[in-house]
Amino acid sequence: MPTLVSVPTLAKEEDSVLAGVPDEYRHYFNGRPPVPYTKRHWEFPGEPASVPLARAFLDTCAATRDSEFRYVFSLLGTELATNALRHSRSGEKDQTFVLKVTRGPNGLTLACRDNGRPTSAPSGEDGPLSAAPMVGDRLTAENGRGLALVDSFATTWGDNGHPSFRKVWFHLAYDLRGSSWPAA
């Protein structure tokens, strides 16, 4: 089993991140077992400061599960949120991205909807996403490994392949079945 590195929660100094969250929705981000839900979503501002809030949202959605599941779910979800900011119009001024969690009897499914190919991106990336294998220098690279992690640790994953708005999703079984996480 890999050693778990704790996923940081919102610190007091990061409380300003919650400033735009209405009081009646703050329980979406508190890290405690949530009020029972089937589907939960949140639209995040398209800026790097949203990543800790997205992580808190994901951790809260998985709060009823064990620490390994919570860690993997939050890790993979944060990768999708970061990709939305770095590789889509969602990271441009005044844009947003949406995380939607669906709780099923066997696991959680997360869908990340971004605003499509950035205005400065070359055409040709309109098809479905794929995860390049992590070999050679990619194994130790500091970035560019997000989809490879999703491919390896999620039970299943995919995307809609639409260039104007992309939905990338993954399902993570509660028992981590189909994931290489326990073997990592």
Contacts in CASP RR format, 6 or more apart in sequence:
PFRMAT RR
TARGET T0000
AUTHOR 0000-0000-0000
METHOD contacts of the structure
MODEL  1
MPTLVSVPTLAKEEDSVLAGVPDEYRHYFNGRPPVPYTKRHWEFPGEPAS
VPLARAFLDTCAATRDSEFRYVFSLLGTELATNALRHSRSGEKDQTFVLK
VTRGPNGLTLACRDNGRPTSAPSGEDGPLSAAPMVGDRLTAENGRGLALV
DSFATTWGDNGHPSFRKVWFHLAYDLRGSSWPAA
1 68 0 8 1.000
1 182 0 8 1.000
2 181 0 8 1.000
2 184 0 8 1.000
4 67 0 8 1.000
4 68 0 8 1.000
4 71 0 8 1.000
5 71 0 8 1.000
7 55 0 8 1.000
7 59 0 8 1.000
7 70 0 8 1.000
7 71 0 8 1.000
7 74 0 8 1.000
7 75 0 8 1.000
8 52 0 8 1.000
8 55 0 8 1.000
9 31 0 8 1.000
9 56 0 8 1.000
9 59 0 8 1.000
10 17 0 8 1.000
10 18 0 8 1.000
10 29 0 8 1.000
10 52 0 8 1.000
10 53 0 8 1.000
10 56 0 8 1.000
14 52 0 8 1.000
17 49 0 8 1.000
17 50 0 8 1.000
17 52 0 8 1.000
17 53 0 8 1.000
18 26 0 8 1.000
18 29 0 8 1.000
18 53 0 8 1.000
21 28 0 8 1.000
21 29 0 8 1.000
21 53 0 8 1.000
25 42 0 8 1.000
27 34 0 8 1.000
27 35 0 8 1.000
27 60 0 8 1.000
28 34 0 8 1.000
28 40 0 8 1.000
28 42 0 8 1.000
28 57 0 8 1.000
28 60 0 8 1.000
29 53 0 8 1.000
29 56 0 8 1.000
29 57 0 8 1.000
29 60 0 8 1.000
30 56 0 8 1.000
30 60 0 8 1.000
31 56 0 8 1.000
31 59 0 8 1.000
31 60 0 8 1.000
31 63 0 8 1.000
32 60 0 8 1.000
32 63 0 8 1.000
33 63 0 8 1.000
33 64 0 8 1.000
34 40 0 8 1.000
34 60 0 8 1.000
34 61 0 8 1.000
34 63 0 8 1.000
34 64 0 8 1.000
37 61 0 8 1.000
37 103 0 8 1.000
38 102 0 8 1.000
38 103 0 8 1.000
38 104 0 8 1.000
39 100 0 8 1.000
39 101 0 8 1.000
39 102 0 8 1.000
39 103 0 8 1.000
40 61 0 8 1.000
40 100 0 8 1.000
40 101 0 8 1.000
40 103 0 8 1.000
41 98 0 8 1.000
41 99 0 8 1.000
41 100 0 8 1.000
41 101 0 8 1.000
42 54 0 8 1.000
42 57 0 8 1.000
42 98 0 8 1.000
42 99 0 8 1.000
43 96 0 8 1.000
43 97 0 8 1.000
43 98 0 8 1.000
44 50 0 8 1.000
44 53 0 8 1.000
44 54 0 8 1.000
44 81 0 8 1.000
44 96 0 8 1.000
44 97 0 8 1.000
44 98 0 8 1.000
44 99 0 8 1.000
45 96 0 8 1.000
46 84 0 8 1.000
46 85 0 8 1.000
46 90 0 8 1.000
46 91 0 8 1.000
46 92 0 8 1.000
46 95 0 8 1.000
46 96 0 8 1.000
46 97 0 8 1.000
47 85 0 8 1.000
47 91 0 8 1.000
48 85 0 8 1.000
50 81 0 8 1.000
50 85 0 8 1.000
50 97 0 8 1.000
51 78 0 8 1.000
51 81 0 8 1.000
51 82 0 8 1.000
51 85 0 8 1.000
54 77 0 8 1.000
54 78 0 8 1.000
54 81 0 8 1.000
54 99 0 8 1.000
55 74 0 8 1.000
55 78 0 8 1.000
55 81 0 8 1.000
57 99 0 8 1.000
58 73 0 8 1.000
58 74 0 8 1.000
58 77 0 8 1.000
58 78 0 8 1.000
58 99 0 8 1.000
58 101 0 8 1.000
58 110 0 8 1.000
59 70 0 8 1.000
59 73 0 8 1.000
59 74 0 8 1.000
61 73 0 8 1.000
61 101 0 8 1.000
61 103 0 8 1.000
61 108 0 8 1.000
62 69 0 8 1.000
62 70 0 8 1.000
62 73 0 8 1.000
62 74 0 8 1.000
62 108 0 8 1.000
63 70 0 8 1.000
65 73 0 8 1.000
65 108 0 8 1.000
65 174 0 8 1.000
68 176 0 8 1.000
68 181 0 8 1.000
69 172 0 8 1.000
69 174 0 8 1.000
69 176 0 8 1.000
72 153 0 8 1.000
72 172 0 8 1.000
72 176 0 8 1.000
72 179 0 8 1.000
72 181 0 8 1.000
73 108 0 8 1.000
73 110 0 8 1.000
73 172 0 8 1.000
75 149 0 8 1.000
75 153 0 8 1.000
76 110 0 8 1.000
76 149 0 8 1.000
76 150 0 8 1.000
76 153 0 8 1.000
76 154 0 8 1.000
76 170 0 8 1.000
76 172 0 8 1.000
77 99 0 8 1.000
77 110 0 8 1.000
77 112 0 8 1.000
77 170 0 8 1.000
79 146 0 8 1.000
79 147 0 8 1.000
79 149 0 8 1.000
79 150 0 8 1.000
80 99 0 8 1.000
80 110 0 8 1.000
80 112 0 8 1.000
80 150 0 8 1.000
80 168 0 8 1.000
80 170 0 8 1.000
81 97 0 8 1.000
81 99 0 8 1.000
81 112 0 8 1.000
82 146 0 8 1.000
83 112 0 8 1.000
83 114 0 8 1.000
83 146 0 8 1.000
83 147 0 8 1.000
83 168 0 8 1.000
84 90 0 8 1.000
84 91 0 8 1.000
84 97 0 8 1.000
84 112 0 8 1.000
84 114 0 8 1.000
84 168 0 8 1.000
85 91 0 8 1.000
85 97 0 8 1.000
87 114 0 8 1.000
87 118 0 8 1.000
87 121 0 8 1.000
88 97 0 8 1.000
88 114 0 8 1.000
88 115 0 8 1.000
88 116 0 8 1.000
88 117 0 8 1.000
88 118 0 8 1.000
88 166 0 8 1.000
89 95 0 8 1.000
89 114 0 8 1.000
89 115 0 8 1.000
89 116 0 8 1.000
89 117 0 8 1.000
89 118 0 8 1.000
89 119 0 8 1.000
90 96 0 8 1.000
90 97 0 8 1.000
90 114 0 8 1.000
90 115 0 8 1.000
90 116 0 8 1.000
91 97 0 8 1.000
91 118 0 8 1.000
92 115 0 8 1.000
92 118 0 8 1.000
92 119 0 8 1.000
95 115 0 8 1.000
96 115 0 8 1.000
97 112 0 8 1.000
97 113 0 8 1.000
97 114 0 8 1.000
97 115 0 8 1.000
98 111 0 8 1.000
98 112 0 8 1.000
98 113 0 8 1.000
99 110 0 8 1.000
99 111 0 8 1.000
99 112 0 8 1.000
100 110 0 8 1.000
100 111 0 8 1.000
100 112 0 8 1.000
100 113 0 8 1.000
101 108 0 8 1.000
101 109 0 8 1.000
101 110 0 8 1.000
102 108 0 8 1.000
102 109 0 8 1.000
102 110 0 8 1.000
102 111 0 8 1.000
106 173 0 8 1.000
106 174 0 8 1.000
107 155 0 8 1.000
107 171 0 8 1.000
107 172 0 8 1.000
107 173 0 8 1.000
107 174 0 8 1.000
108 171 0 8 1.000
108 172 0 8 1.000
108 174 0 8 1.000
109 169 0 8 1.000
109 170 0 8 1.000
109 171 0 8 1.000
109 172 0 8 1.000
110 169 0 8 1.000
110 170 0 8 1.000
110 172 0 8 1.000
111 167 0 8 1.000
111 168 0 8 1.000
111 169 0 8 1.000
112 167 0 8 1.000
112 168 0 8 1.000
112 169 0 8 1.000
113 165 0 8 1.000
113 166 0 8 1.000
113 167 0 8 1.000
114 165 0 8 1.000
114 166 0 8 1.000
114 168 0 8 1.000
115 165 0 8 1.000
116 162 0 8 1.000
116 163 0 8 1.000
116 164 0 8 1.000
116 165 0 8 1.000
116 166 0 8 1.000
117 123 0 8 1.000
117 125 0 8 1.000
117 126 0 8 1.000
117 163 0 8 1.000
117 164 0 8 1.000
125 163 0 8 1.000
126 161 0 8 1.000
126 163 0 8 1.000
127 161 0 8 1.000
127 163 0 8 1.000
128 158 0 8 1.000
128 159 0 8 1.000
128 160 0 8 1.000
128 161 0 8 1.000
129 147 0 8 1.000
129 158 0 8 1.000
129 159 0 8 1.000
129 161 0 8 1.000
129 166 0 8 1.000
129 168 0 8 1.000
130 147 0 8 1.000
131 146 0 8 1.000
131 147 0 8 1.000
131 148 0 8 1.000
131 150 0 8 1.000
131 151 0 8 1.000
131 152 0 8 1.000
132 138 0 8 1.000
132 147 0 8 1.000
132 148 0 8 1.000
133 148 0 8 1.000
134 145 0 8 1.000
134 148 0 8 1.000
134 152 0 8 1.000
138 144 0 8 1.000
138 145 0 8 1.000
138 148 0 8 1.000
150 157 0 8 1.000
150 168 0 8 1.000
150 170 0 8 1.000
151 157 0 8 1.000
152 179 0 8 1.000
152 180 0 8 1.000
152 181 0 8 1.000
152 184 0 8 1.000
153 172 0 8 1.000
153 179 0 8 1.000
153 180 0 8 1.000
153 181 0 8 1.000
153 184 0 8 1.000
154 170 0 8 1.000
154 171 0 8 1.000
154 172 0 8 1.000
154 179 0 8 1.000
155 170 0 8 1.000
155 171 0 8 1.000
155 172 0 8 1.000
155 173 0 8 1.000
155 176 0 8 1.000
155 177 0 8 1.000
155 178 0 8 1.000
155 179 0 8 1.000
156 170 0 8 1.000
156 171 0 8 1.000
157 168 0 8 1.000
157 169 0 8 1.000
157 170 0 8 1.000
157 171 0 8 1.000
158 168 0 8 1.000
158 169 0 8 1.000
158 170 0 8 1.000
159 166 0 8 1.000
159 167 0 8 1.000
159 168 0 8 1.000
159 169 0 8 1.000
160 166 0 8 1.000
160 167 0 8 1.000
172 179 0 8 1.000
173 179 0 8 1.000
176 182 0 8 1.000
END
